[in-house]
Structures are given as structure tokens and as C-alpha cells.
């Protein structure tokens, strides 16, 4: 993959400081839009965004996380931006 792909925004994740990512089970949730992430967080934490921050996440950051063993759950919009199916070969685990 080209270096430019590392900086391509894939979606948004949410966290509470210092850095506790909002997850669905073991997977860090990546939404395709900030509004989509807000809706997800509101549903997960019973309507309160207090203390939660939403940040863009880029292809290179996600790849680094995958290499370290992180799991991700993408919504359809973010998944369609993530070129795993055509450009990246990743081992698939059936844990």
C-alpha cells in the first residue's frame, strides 16, 4: 500500500480519557461518520456523551492496531473505506 493510504481517514472512534476506547465486546467500534459514532455512543451509554470524545482514525492507525492484536467492528460506511478486501492481506481469526 502507498504511504498516502496510511493517512486516509477510515472513520471515527470514541473514547473516554485518558484512552478507554468504546468497544462492542472486544472490538473497538469504528463508525463512518462523527454523527454515526455519536448515535452509537448515545445508545451504548444510555444517552450520555459526557466525558466521551470522538476522534478521526486513519488507515495507518488501524493497521498498527491490527498488527498489535486489536479487534475492530466497522459500520458499513467505514468498512467500505477500509481496503482489506482488495489491497491488504490479513489473517482471519475464528476466536
SEKE-997651 format. One line per field, with one value per atom (N, C-alpha, C): atom name; x, y, z; residue in one letter; residue number from 1. Coordinates in nm, 4 decimals, always signed. Each point is the difference from the previous one (the first is absolute). Example, Ala and Ser with C-alpha at 12.3 -4.5 7.8 and 13.67 -1.06 7.14 Angstrom:
site N, CA, C, N, CA, C
px +1.3190, -0.0890, +0.0900, -0.0350, +0.0820, -0.0770
py -0.5690, +0.1190, +0.1200, +0.1050, +0.1190, +0.1090
pz +0.7800, +0.0000, +0.0000, -0.0720, +0.0060, +0.0730
code A, A, A, S, S, S
pos 1, 1, 1, 2, 2, 2
! end
This chain:
site N, CA, C, N, CA, C, N, CA, C, N, CA, C, N, CA, C, N, CA, C, N, CA, C, N, CA, C, N, CA, C, N, CA, C, N, CA, C, N, CA, C, N, CA, C, N, CA, C, N, CA, C, N, CA, C, N, CA, C, N, CA, C, N, CA, C, N, CA, C, N, CA, C, N, CA, C, N, CA, C, N, CA, C, N, CA, C, N, CA, C, N, CA, C, N, CA, C, N, CA, C, N, CA, C, N, CA, C, N, CA, C, N, CA, C, N, CA, C, N, CA, C, N, CA, C, N, CA, C, N, CA, C, N, CA, C, N, CA, C, N, CA, C, N, CA, C, N, CA, C, N, CA, C, N, CA, C, N, CA, C, N, CA, C, N, CA, C, N, CA, C, N, CA, C, N, CA, C, N, CA, C, N, CA, C, N, CA, C, N, CA, C, N, CA, C, N, CA, C, N, CA, C, N, CA, C, N, CA, C, N, CA, C, N, CA, C, N, CA, C, N, CA, C, N, CA, C, N, CA, C, N, CA, C, N, CA, C, N, CA, C, N, CA, C, N, CA, C, N, CA, C, N, CA, C, N, CA, C, N, CA, C, N, CA, C, N, CA, C, N, CA, C, N, CA, C, N, CA, C, N, CA, C, N, CA, C, N, CA, C, N, CA, C, N, CA, C, N, CA, C, N, CA, C, N, CA, C, N, CA, C, N, CA, C, N, CA, C, N, CA, C, N, CA, C, N, CA, C, N, CA, C
px +0.0841, -0.0841, +0.0881, -0.0490, +0.0747, -0.0020, +0.1028, +0.0094, -0.1212, -0.0539, -0.1162, -0.1195, -0.0093, -0.1105, +0.0035, +0.1187, +0.0114, -0.0744, -0.0116, -0.0633, -0.1467, -0.0482, -0.1398, -0.0942, -0.0954, -0.0975, -0.0965, -0.0123, -0.0916, -0.1314, +0.0073, -0.1209, +0.0338, -0.0846, +0.0113, -0.0112, +0.0745, -0.0161, -0.0276, -0.0525, -0.0317, +0.0782, +0.0359, +0.0738, -0.0305, +0.0289, -0.0042, +0.1432, +0.0420, +0.1393, +0.0310, +0.1227, +0.1131, -0.0037, -0.0420, -0.0108, -0.0714, -0.1245, -0.0803, -0.0967, +0.0311, -0.0811, -0.1369, -0.0998, -0.1340, -0.0007, -0.0329, +0.0052, -0.1351, -0.0183, -0.1147, +0.0594, -0.0077, +0.0720, +0.1477, +0.0793, +0.1442, +0.0437, -0.0918, +0.0362, -0.0243, +0.1011, -0.0123, -0.0927, -0.1001, -0.0986, +0.0532, -0.0109, +0.0378, -0.1242, -0.0461, -0.1158, +0.0471, -0.0761, +0.0367, -0.0178, -0.0755, -0.0208, +0.0002, +0.0284, -0.0029, -0.1417, -0.0998, -0.1395, -0.0370, +0.0468, -0.0265, +0.0623, +0.1208, +0.0650, -0.0749, -0.0460, -0.0780, -0.1247, -0.0703, -0.1195, +0.0350, +0.1090, +0.0421, +0.0333, +0.0773, +0.0385, -0.1230, -0.0917, -0.1211, -0.0786, -0.0052, -0.0710, +0.0753, +0.1320, +0.0806, +0.0038, +0.0055, +0.0139, -0.1280, -0.1106, -0.1323, -0.0205, +0.0407, -0.0312, +0.0974, +0.1066, +0.0917, +0.1323, +0.0369, +0.1304, +0.1003, -0.0413, +0.0859, +0.1343, +0.1075, +0.1337, +0.0502, -0.0856, +0.0400, +0.0508, +0.1089, +0.0562, -0.0054, -0.0182, -0.0040, +0.1145, +0.0723, +0.1206, +0.0036, +0.0527, +0.0219, +0.1041, -0.0149, +0.1033, +0.0388, +0.1276, +0.0554, +0.0437, +0.0139, +0.0366, +0.1253, +0.1041, +0.1252, -0.0182, -0.0848, -0.0254, -0.0713, -0.0961, -0.0730, +0.0924, +0.0820, +0.0933, +0.0978, +0.0478, +0.0908, -0.0714, -0.1249, -0.0780, -0.0199, -0.0308, -0.0166, +0.1279, +0.1127, +0.1284, +0.0282, -0.0554, +0.0184, -0.1073, -0.0917, -0.1019, -0.1341, -0.0208, -0.1274, -0.1088, -0.1231, -0.1161, -0.0833, -0.0598, -0.0809, -0.1349, -0.1024, -0.1341, -0.0336, -0.0095, -0.0283, -0.1482, -0.0568, -0.1322, +0.0197, -0.1067, +0.0114, +0.0779, -0.0252, +0.0684, +0.1513, +0.0434, +0.1436, +0.0612, -0.0722, +0.0506, +0.0266, -0.0890, +0.0169, +0.1212, +0.0485, +0.1204, +0.1280, -0.0148, +0.1161, +0.0305, +0.1147, +0.0264, +0.0467, -0.0507, +0.0482, -0.0302, -0.1136, -0.0417, +0.0862, +0.0538, +0.0720, +0.1482, +0.0423, +0.1373, +0.0864, -0.0606, +0.0755, -0.0328, +0.1010, -0.0230, +0.0175, -0.1069, +0.0020, -0.0392, +0.0656, -0.0440, -0.1358, -0.0875, -0.1319, -0.0042, -0.0438, -0.0063, -0.1445, -0.0257, -0.1352, -0.0087, +0.0437, -0.0041, -0.1405
py -0.1181, +0.1181, +0.1236, +0.1042, +0.1250, +0.0706, +0.0792, +0.0767, +0.0905, +0.0548, +0.0886, -0.0704, -0.1320, -0.0750, +0.0020, +0.0093, +0.0023, +0.1169, +0.1100, +0.1196, +0.0129, -0.0932, +0.0057, -0.0263, +0.0903, -0.0152, -0.1117, -0.0960, -0.1126, +0.0265, +0.0627, +0.0261, +0.0673, -0.0236, +0.0651, -0.1043, +0.0230, -0.0831, +0.0922, -0.0566, +0.0775, -0.0566, +0.0891, -0.0426, +0.0942, -0.0497, +0.0851, +0.0126, +0.1213, +0.0211, -0.0810, -0.0491, +0.0356, -0.0688, -0.1243, -0.0630, -0.1330, +0.0025, -0.1214, +0.0009, -0.0783, -0.0030, -0.0611, +0.0513, -0.0559, -0.1255, -0.1116, -0.1286, -0.0689, -0.0893, -0.0896, -0.1389, -0.0478, -0.1221, +0.0322, -0.0772, +0.0223, +0.0923, +0.0402, +0.0759, +0.1497, +0.0781, +0.1454, +0.0378, +0.0801, +0.0380, +0.1146, -0.0153, +0.1038, +0.0319, +0.1240, +0.0456, +0.0849, -0.0002, +0.0742, +0.1489, +0.0462, +0.1438, +0.0356, +0.1257, +0.0457, -0.0112, +0.0341, -0.0097, -0.1452, -0.0927, -0.1420, -0.0468, +0.0474, -0.0377, +0.0594, +0.1235, +0.0609, -0.0822, -0.0430, -0.0822, -0.1308, -0.0612, -0.1266, +0.0192, +0.1034, +0.0259, +0.0292, +0.0802, +0.0311, -0.1268, -0.0923, -0.1261, -0.0879, -0.0015, -0.0853, +0.0502, +0.1306, +0.0542, +0.0698, -0.0508, +0.0457, +0.1504, +0.0522, +0.1377, +0.1053, -0.0344, +0.1004, -0.0008, +0.1147, +0.0137, +0.0657, +0.0289, +0.0717, -0.0709, +0.0746, -0.0535, -0.0834, -0.0278, -0.0812, +0.0913, -0.0402, +0.0755, -0.0859, +0.0651, -0.0686, +0.0531, -0.0934, +0.0368, -0.0758, +0.0652, -0.0682, -0.1091, -0.1065, -0.1025, -0.0287, -0.0207, -0.0146, -0.1440, -0.0319, -0.1346, -0.0497, +0.0823, -0.0405, -0.0319, +0.0761, -0.0257, -0.1344, -0.0273, -0.1262, -0.1173, +0.0138, -0.1078, -0.0265, +0.1069, -0.0160, -0.0753, +0.0365, -0.0696, -0.1470, -0.0300, -0.1392, -0.0790, +0.0611, -0.0673, -0.0308, +0.0827, -0.0213, -0.0911, -0.0487, -0.0932, +0.0614, +0.1260, +0.0657, -0.0536, +0.0052, -0.0381, +0.1252, +0.0052, +0.1156, -0.0461, +0.0811, -0.0205, +0.1252, -0.0148, +0.1125, +0.0034, +0.1213, +0.0079, -0.0082, -0.0080, -0.0220, +0.1114, +0.1237, +0.1134, -0.0071, -0.0249, -0.0088, -0.1233, -0.1114, -0.1224, +0.0206, +0.0713, +0.0240, +0.0878, +0.0764, +0.0813, -0.0771, -0.1120, -0.0777, -0.1045, +0.0096, -0.0821, -0.1428, -0.0641, -0.1342, -0.1018, +0.0117, -0.1030, -0.0032, +0.1141, +0.0025, +0.0271, +0.0754, +0.0468, -0.0559, -0.0521, -0.0422, -0.1452, -0.0775, -0.1382, -0.0086, -0.0370, -0.0095, -0.1419, -0.0532, -0.1314, +0.0147, -0.0959, +0.0048, -0.1033, +0.0457, -0.0860, -0.0361, -0.1218, -0.0452, -0.0266, +0.0957, -0.0157, -0.0034
pz +0.0000, +0.0000, +0.0000, -0.0631, -0.0074, +0.1347, +0.0245, +0.1246, +0.0193, -0.1095, +0.0105, +0.0626, -0.0204, +0.0581, +0.1521, +0.0590, +0.1463, +0.0618, -0.0725, +0.0551, -0.0400, -0.0797, -0.0442, +0.1174, +0.0212, +0.1086, -0.0367, +0.0917, -0.0184, +0.0719, +0.1160, +0.0777, +0.1310, +0.0984, +0.1303, +0.1100, +0.1082, +0.1184, +0.1174, +0.1072, +0.1192, +0.1174, +0.0911, +0.1182, +0.1151, +0.1185, +0.1185, +0.0484, +0.0302, +0.0429, +0.1256, +0.0143, -0.0838, -0.1359, -0.0107, -0.1316, +0.0111, +0.0424, +0.0080, -0.1174, -0.1042, -0.1215, +0.0284, -0.0699, +0.0073, -0.0866, +0.0622, -0.0694, +0.0043, -0.0934, -0.0010, +0.0214, +0.1208, +0.0351, +0.0038, -0.0732, -0.0042, -0.1128, -0.0862, -0.1200, +0.0170, -0.0364, -0.0018, -0.1160, +0.0300, -0.1010, -0.0852, -0.1334, -0.0953, -0.0825, +0.0104, -0.0765, -0.1172, -0.1058, -0.1200, +0.0097, +0.0990, +0.0168, +0.1486, +0.0273, +0.1387, +0.0560, -0.0811, +0.0443, +0.0301, -0.0834, +0.0245, +0.1298, +0.0292, +0.1252, +0.1186, -0.0123, +0.1087, +0.0292, -0.1058, +0.0205, +0.0698, -0.0405, +0.0605, +0.1480, +0.0304, +0.1389, +0.0846, -0.0523, +0.0750, +0.0327, -0.0948, +0.0235, +0.1002, -0.0084, +0.0876, +0.1435, +0.0194, +0.1355, +0.0447, -0.0497, +0.0409, -0.0163, -0.1140, -0.0350, +0.0467, +0.0663, +0.0519, -0.0753, -0.0540, -0.0650, +0.0933, +0.1234, +0.0934, +0.0183, -0.0245, +0.0170, -0.1165, -0.0974, -0.1147, -0.1111, -0.0611, -0.1122, -0.1247, -0.1117, -0.1287, -0.0845, -0.0625, -0.0748, -0.1321, -0.1027, -0.1276, +0.0195, -0.0765, -0.0014, -0.1440, -0.0192, -0.1339, -0.0260, -0.1262, -0.0416, +0.0726, +0.0043, +0.0642, +0.1475, +0.0686, +0.1424, +0.0188, -0.0860, +0.0103, -0.0308, -0.1031, -0.0344, +0.1143, +0.0637, +0.1137, +0.1131, +0.0256, +0.1017, -0.0334, -0.1259, -0.0416, +0.0192, -0.0331, +0.0180, +0.1465, +0.0906, +0.1436, +0.0601, -0.0854, +0.0466, +0.0334, -0.0318, +0.0285, -0.0930, +0.0464, -0.0802, -0.0265, -0.1162, -0.0386, -0.0519, +0.0271, -0.0549, -0.0803, -0.1316, -0.0891, -0.0337, -0.0075, -0.0603, -0.1514, -0.0760, -0.1444, -0.0704, +0.0393, -0.0631, +0.0208, +0.1229, +0.0282, -0.0658, +0.0027, -0.0613, -0.1490, -0.0660, -0.1436, -0.0307, +0.0969, -0.0183, +0.0310, +0.0687, +0.0429, -0.1068, -0.0644, -0.1190, +0.0284, +0.1039, +0.0333, -0.1081, -0.0618, -0.0947, -0.1255, -0.0408, -0.1265, +0.0120, +0.1017, +0.0037, +0.1118, +0.1043, +0.1170, +0.0312, +0.0282, +0.0396, +0.1507, +0.0690, +0.1461, +0.0398, +0.1023, +0.0493, +0.0671, -0.0206, +0.0607, +0.1106, +0.1172, +0.1169, +0.0284, +0.0372, +0.0335, +0.1489, +0.0810, +0.1468, +0.0514
code X, X, X, X, X, X, X, X, X, X, X, X, X, X, X, X, X, X, X, X, X, X, X, X, X, X, X, X, X, X, X, X, X, X, X, X, X, X, X, X, X, X, X, X, X, X, X, X, X, X, X, X, X, X, X, X, X, X, X, X, X, X, X, X, X, X, X, X, X, X, X, X, X, X, X, X, X, X, X, X, X, X, X, X, X, X, X, X, X, X, X, X, X, X, X, X, X, X, X, X, X, X, X, X, X, X, X, X, X, X, X, X, X, X, X, X, X, X, X, X, X, X, X, X, X, X, X, X, X, X, X, X, X, X, X, X, X, X, X, X, X, X, X, X, X, X, X, X, X, X, X, X, X, X, X, X, X, X, X, X, X, X, X, X, X, X, X, X, X, X, X, X, X, X, X, X, X, X, X, X, X, X, X, X, X, X, X, X, X, X, X, X, X, X, X, X, X, X, X, X, X, X, X, X, X, X, X, X, X, X, X, X, X, X, X, X, X, X, X, X, X, X, X, X, X, X, X, X, X, X, X, X, X, X, X, X, X, X, X, X, X, X, X, X, X, X, X, X, X, X, X, X, X, X, X, X, X, X, X, X, X, X, X, X, X, X, X, X, X, X, X, X, X, X, X, X, X, X, X, X, X, X, X, X, X
pos 1, 1, 1, 2, 2, 2, 3, 3, 3, 4, 4, 4, 5, 5, 5, 6, 6, 6, 7, 7, 7, 8, 8, 8, 9, 9, 9, 10, 10, 10, 11, 11, 11, 12, 12, 12, 13, 13, 13, 14, 14, 14, 15, 15, 15, 16, 16, 16, 17, 17, 17, 18, 18, 18, 19, 19, 19, 20, 20, 20, 21, 21, 21, 22, 22, 22, 23, 23, 23, 24, 24, 24, 25, 25, 25, 26, 26, 26, 27, 27, 27, 28, 28, 28, 29, 29, 29, 30, 30, 30, 31, 31, 31, 32, 32, 32, 33, 33, 33, 34, 34, 34, 35, 35, 35, 36, 36, 36, 37, 37, 37, 38, 38, 38, 39, 39, 39, 40, 40, 40, 41, 41, 41, 42, 42, 42, 43, 43, 43, 44, 44, 44, 45, 45, 45, 46, 46, 46, 47, 47, 47, 48, 48, 48, 49, 49, 49, 50, 50, 50, 51, 51, 51, 52, 52, 52, 53, 53, 53, 54, 54, 54, 55, 55, 55, 56, 56, 56, 57, 57, 57, 58, 58, 58, 59, 59, 59, 60, 60, 60, 61, 61, 61, 62, 62, 62, 63, 63, 63, 64, 64, 64, 65, 65, 65, 66, 66, 66, 67, 67, 67, 68, 68, 68, 69, 69, 69, 70, 70, 70, 71, 71, 71, 72, 72, 72, 73, 73, 73, 74, 74, 74, 75, 75, 75, 76, 76, 76, 77, 77, 77, 78, 78, 78, 79, 79, 79, 80, 80, 80, 81, 81, 81, 82, 82, 82, 83, 83, 83, 84, 84, 84, 85, 85, 85, 86, 86, 86, 87, 87, 87, 88, 88, 88, 89, 89, 89, 90, 90, 90, 91, 91, 91, 92, 92, 92, 93, 93, 93, 94, 94, 94, 95, 95, 95
! end
